[in-house]
Amino acid sequence: MDPVSAFIASFKIPVGQWGRSFFTFLTTHFEWLFDAIADGVTWVLQSLIGMLLWFPPVVVVLLIAALAWWLQRSWKLALAVALGFGFIINQGLWKDTVETLVLVVSATAASMAIGVPIGIWAAHNERGYRILQPILDLMQTMPTFVYLIPVLILFGLGIAPGMIVTVIFACPAPIRLTHLGITSVPRPMIEAGEAFGATKRQLLWKVELPAALPTIMAGLTQCIMLSLSMVVIAALIGANGLGKPVVRALNSVNIPLGLEAGLAIVIVAIILDRMSRVRAGAAR
């Protein structure tokens, strides 16, 4: 190493030590809070999983197929949903699939509940969005494995930290697309509402949100796919689901198990994608 580089490296900024001190402070003084959050999230998710597993798998599959038909009015989609989940049942992966569905749907609901209001706020606050942009860039570009370290320290192992990591990873999509949808509303449309004496709240609910709804629904679709892509990562920190068979297959080089679990994940992804696209079409 040349002298200049050696001189620079000799005064290393202790970022890692600062981070460890920060998380030590959090776990020392707020362990009760993080434990309460983890216990609450775990109870909700396990209750939903238990409720779905209480019903016979065929009943749940028929209900999901009926929901798919209601969203698109397509018997072809409903049949595809029934056949896809029938294949999963045949492969003995129904319990893992239910756990994955609950995790993905819950994480998507949480991400949309957080992301849409923040996106609306950012669309009406240009300075706030400029501050928010680097944070969103950091959340989207930081490797997902890096999230696991602080989440494991604060929340431990289990399905709750798996959901929290998934929300962190998926949340930027609805924020960005909600902001894009609101800021893309044609100015003449807003001026027409103002000309009729609409308040800011009325403009938001009756002009901006209806016009931005297709873009917001695209954010929902992306959020679902991003959440599903975290299935295997979540399995590494104790979350059950289709990610666990994939991890077991990877560790034991079990090709049949890996193919079965991989196909199940693909089927779930296609079903959720088609069902969420229907909403976007209906919104238009």
C-alpha positions as CSV (number, residue, x, y, z in Angstrom):
1,M,0.0,0.0,0.0
2,D,1.3,3.4,-0.9
3,P,2.1,5.9,1.9
4,V,-0.9,8.1,1.3
5,S,-3.3,5.2,1.4
6,A,-1.6,3.8,4.4
7,F,-1.9,7.2,6.2
8,I,-5.7,7.4,5.3
9,A,-6.3,3.8,6.5
10,S,-4.4,4.4,9.8
11,F,-7.2,6.8,10.9
12,K,-10.1,4.4,10.4
13,I,-13.5,5.9,11.3
14,P,-15.1,3.5,13.8
15,V,-18.5,3.2,12.1
16,G,-18.9,-0.4,13.2
17,Q,-18.2,0.4,16.8
18,W,-20.6,3.3,16.8
19,G,-23.3,0.9,15.3
20,R,-22.6,-1.7,18.0
21,S,-22.9,0.9,20.7
22,F,-26.1,2.2,19.3
23,F,-27.8,-1.2,19.1
24,T,-26.4,-2.1,22.5
25,F,-28.1,1.0,23.8
26,L,-31.4,0.0,22.2
27,T,-31.4,-3.5,23.5
28,T,-30.4,-2.4,27.0
29,H,-33.1,0.3,27.4
30,F,-35.9,-0.8,25.0
31,E,-35.7,-4.5,25.0
32,W,-39.2,-4.7,26.4
33,L,-40.6,-2.6,23.5
34,F,-39.0,-4.8,20.8
35,D,-40.1,-8.0,22.6
36,A,-43.7,-6.6,22.8
37,I,-43.7,-5.8,19.1
38,A,-42.2,-9.2,18.1
39,D,-44.7,-11.0,20.4
40,G,-47.7,-9.0,19.0
41,V,-46.7,-9.6,15.4
42,T,-46.1,-13.3,16.0
43,W,-49.4,-13.7,17.7
44,V,-51.3,-12.1,14.9
45,L,-49.5,-14.0,12.1
46,Q,-49.7,-17.3,13.9
47,S,-53.4,-16.8,14.6
48,L,-54.1,-16.2,10.9
49,I,-52.0,-19.2,9.9
50,G,-53.8,-21.4,12.5
51,M,-57.2,-20.2,11.2
52,L,-56.4,-21.0,7.6
53,L,-55.0,-24.4,8.5
54,W,-58.1,-25.2,10.5
55,F,-60.1,-25.4,7.4
56,P,-59.6,-28.2,4.9
57,P,-57.2,-27.2,2.2
58,V,-59.8,-27.8,-0.5
59,V,-62.1,-25.3,1.1
60,V,-59.4,-22.6,1.3
61,V,-58.5,-23.2,-2.3
62,L,-62.1,-22.9,-3.5
63,L,-62.4,-19.6,-1.5
64,I,-59.3,-18.2,-3.1
65,A,-60.5,-19.3,-6.6
66,A,-63.8,-17.7,-5.9
67,L,-62.0,-14.5,-4.9
68,A,-60.0,-14.6,-8.1
69,W,-63.2,-15.0,-10.2
70,W,-64.8,-12.1,-8.4
71,L,-61.9,-9.8,-9.0
72,Q,-61.6,-10.5,-12.8
73,R,-64.8,-12.3,-13.6
74,S,-62.6,-15.0,-15.3
75,W,-63.3,-18.6,-14.9
76,K,-60.0,-19.3,-16.5
77,L,-58.1,-17.5,-13.7
78,A,-60.2,-19.3,-11.1
79,L,-59.5,-22.7,-12.7
80,A,-55.8,-21.8,-12.9
81,V,-55.8,-20.9,-9.2
82,A,-57.5,-24.1,-8.2
83,L,-55.1,-26.2,-10.3
84,G,-52.0,-24.3,-9.0
85,F,-52.9,-24.8,-5.4
86,G,-54.0,-28.4,-6.1
87,F,-50.5,-29.1,-7.4
88,I,-49.1,-27.6,-4.2
89,I,-51.3,-29.8,-2.0
90,N,-50.2,-32.8,-4.1
91,Q,-46.6,-32.0,-3.4
92,G,-47.2,-31.8,0.4
93,L,-46.4,-28.1,0.7
94,W,-49.7,-26.8,1.7
95,K,-48.7,-25.8,5.3
96,D,-45.6,-24.0,4.0
97,T,-47.7,-22.2,1.3
98,V,-50.2,-21.0,3.9
99,E,-47.4,-19.6,6.0
100,T,-45.9,-17.9,3.0
101,L,-49.3,-16.4,1.9
102,V,-49.9,-15.0,5.4
103,L,-46.4,-13.5,5.6
104,V,-46.6,-12.0,2.1
105,V,-50.1,-10.6,2.4
106,S,-49.5,-9.2,5.9
107,A,-46.2,-7.6,4.8
108,T,-47.8,-6.1,1.7
109,A,-50.7,-4.7,3.8
110,A,-48.3,-3.1,6.3
111,S,-46.1,-1.8,3.4
112,M,-49.1,-0.2,1.7
113,A,-50.4,1.2,5.0
114,I,-47.0,2.9,5.6
115,G,-46.1,3.7,2.0
116,V,-49.2,5.3,0.5
117,P,-49.6,8.0,3.2
118,I,-45.9,8.8,3.1
119,G,-46.1,9.0,-0.7
120,I,-49.1,11.3,-0.6
121,W,-47.2,13.5,1.9
122,A,-44.1,13.5,-0.2
123,A,-46.1,14.5,-3.3
124,H,-47.3,17.6,-1.6
125,N,-44.0,18.4,0.1
126,E,-41.1,18.7,-2.4
127,R,-38.5,19.5,0.2
128,G,-39.6,16.5,2.2
129,Y,-39.3,14.2,-0.8
130,R,-35.8,15.4,-1.5
131,I,-34.9,14.4,2.1
132,L,-36.7,11.1,1.7
133,Q,-35.1,10.1,-1.6
134,P,-31.7,9.1,-0.3
135,I,-33.4,7.1,2.5
136,L,-35.4,5.2,-0.1
137,D,-32.3,4.6,-2.2
138,L,-30.5,3.2,0.8
139,M,-33.4,0.9,1.6
140,Q,-33.6,-0.4,-2.0
141,T,-29.9,-0.8,-2.7
142,M,-28.6,-2.1,0.6
143,P,-28.2,-5.9,0.5
144,T,-31.0,-7.6,2.2
145,F,-28.6,-9.7,4.3
146,V,-27.4,-6.5,6.0
147,Y,-31.0,-5.9,7.3
148,L,-30.8,-9.3,9.1
149,I,-28.1,-8.3,11.6
150,P,-29.9,-5.4,13.4
151,V,-33.3,-7.1,13.0
152,L,-31.9,-10.3,14.7
153,I,-30.4,-8.2,17.5
154,L,-33.6,-6.3,18.2
155,F,-36.3,-8.9,17.5
156,G,-34.6,-12.3,17.7
157,L,-35.6,-15.3,15.5
158,G,-39.0,-16.1,14.2
159,I,-41.8,-15.0,11.8
160,A,-42.0,-11.4,13.3
161,P,-38.4,-10.4,12.3
162,G,-39.1,-12.0,8.9
163,M,-42.1,-9.8,8.3
164,I,-40.2,-6.7,9.5
165,V,-37.3,-7.3,7.1
166,T,-39.8,-7.9,4.3
167,V,-41.7,-4.6,5.1
168,I,-38.4,-2.7,5.1
169,F,-37.5,-4.2,1.7
170,A,-40.9,-3.7,0.1
171,C,-41.9,-0.3,1.5
172,P,-40.0,2.0,-0.9
173,A,-42.1,0.7,-3.9
174,P,-45.5,2.0,-2.8
175,I,-43.9,5.3,-1.6
176,R,-42.3,6.0,-4.9
177,L,-45.2,5.0,-7.1
178,T,-47.8,6.8,-4.9
179,H,-45.6,9.9,-5.2
180,L,-45.3,9.4,-9.0
181,G,-49.1,8.9,-9.3
182,I,-50.0,12.0,-7.3
183,T,-47.5,14.3,-9.0
184,S,-48.5,13.0,-12.5
185,V,-52.1,14.2,-12.1
186,P,-52.7,16.7,-14.9
187,R,-52.7,20.3,-13.7
188,P,-55.9,21.2,-15.6
189,M,-57.8,18.5,-13.6
190,I,-56.7,20.0,-10.3
191,E,-57.5,23.5,-11.5
192,A,-61.0,22.4,-12.5
193,G,-61.5,21.0,-9.0
194,E,-60.3,24.3,-7.5
195,A,-62.6,26.2,-9.8
196,F,-65.5,24.4,-8.3
197,G,-64.4,25.3,-4.8
198,A,-63.0,22.0,-3.7
199,T,-60.9,22.0,-0.5
200,K,-57.5,20.3,-0.3
201,R,-59.1,17.2,1.3
202,Q,-61.7,17.0,-1.5
203,L,-59.0,17.5,-4.1
204,L,-57.1,14.6,-2.6
205,W,-60.0,12.2,-2.3
206,K,-62.0,13.1,-5.4
207,V,-59.4,14.2,-7.9
208,E,-55.8,13.2,-7.1
209,L,-56.3,9.7,-5.7
210,P,-58.8,8.5,-8.4
211,A,-56.4,9.8,-11.1
212,A,-53.4,8.2,-9.4
213,L,-55.0,4.9,-8.5
214,P,-53.6,2.9,-11.5
215,T,-50.1,3.9,-10.5
216,I,-50.8,3.2,-6.8
217,M,-52.1,-0.3,-7.8
218,A,-48.9,-0.9,-9.8
219,G,-47.1,-0.2,-6.5
220,L,-49.3,-2.8,-4.8
221,T,-48.2,-5.4,-7.5
222,Q,-44.6,-4.5,-7.0
223,C,-45.0,-4.7,-3.3
224,I,-46.4,-8.2,-3.5
225,M,-43.6,-9.4,-5.7
226,L,-40.9,-7.8,-3.6
227,S,-42.4,-9.4,-0.5
228,L,-42.5,-12.8,-2.1
229,S,-38.9,-12.5,-3.2
230,M,-38.0,-12.2,0.5
231,V,-39.4,-15.7,1.3
232,V,-36.1,-17.5,1.3
233,I,-34.3,-14.6,3.1
234,A,-36.9,-14.6,5.8
235,A,-36.4,-18.4,6.3
236,L,-32.8,-17.7,7.3
237,I,-34.0,-15.9,10.4
238,G,-36.6,-18.4,11.5
239,A,-39.7,-17.5,9.4
240,N,-41.5,-20.6,8.3
241,G,-42.9,-21.0,4.8
242,L,-41.8,-22.1,1.3
243,G,-38.3,-20.6,2.0
244,K,-37.5,-23.3,4.5
245,P,-37.6,-26.2,2.0
246,V,-35.5,-24.2,-0.3
247,V,-32.9,-23.6,2.4
248,R,-33.0,-27.3,3.4
249,A,-32.6,-28.3,-0.3
250,L,-29.6,-25.9,-0.7
251,N,-27.9,-27.2,2.5
252,S,-28.3,-30.9,1.5
253,V,-28.1,-30.5,-2.3
254,N,-31.6,-32.0,-2.5
255,I,-32.6,-31.3,-6.1
256,P,-36.2,-32.8,-5.9
257,L,-37.1,-30.8,-2.8
258,G,-35.6,-27.6,-4.3
259,L,-37.6,-28.0,-7.5
260,E,-40.8,-28.7,-5.7
261,A,-40.5,-25.7,-3.4
262,G,-39.3,-23.5,-6.2
263,L,-42.3,-24.4,-8.4
264,A,-44.6,-23.7,-5.5
265,I,-43.1,-20.2,-5.0
266,V,-43.5,-19.6,-8.8
267,I,-47.1,-20.7,-8.7
268,V,-47.9,-18.4,-5.7
269,A,-46.1,-15.5,-7.4
270,I,-48.1,-15.9,-10.6
271,I,-51.5,-16.3,-8.8
272,L,-50.8,-13.1,-6.7
273,D,-49.6,-11.2,-9.7
274,R,-52.7,-12.0,-11.7
275,M,-55.1,-11.3,-8.9
276,S,-53.5,-7.9,-8.1
277,R,-53.4,-6.9,-11.7
278,V,-57.1,-7.3,-11.8
279,R,-57.5,-4.6,-9.2
280,A,-55.4,-2.2,-11.3
281,G,-57.6,-2.9,-14.3
282,A,-60.8,-2.5,-12.3
283,A,-59.4,0.9,-11.0
284,R,-59.1,2.2,-14.5
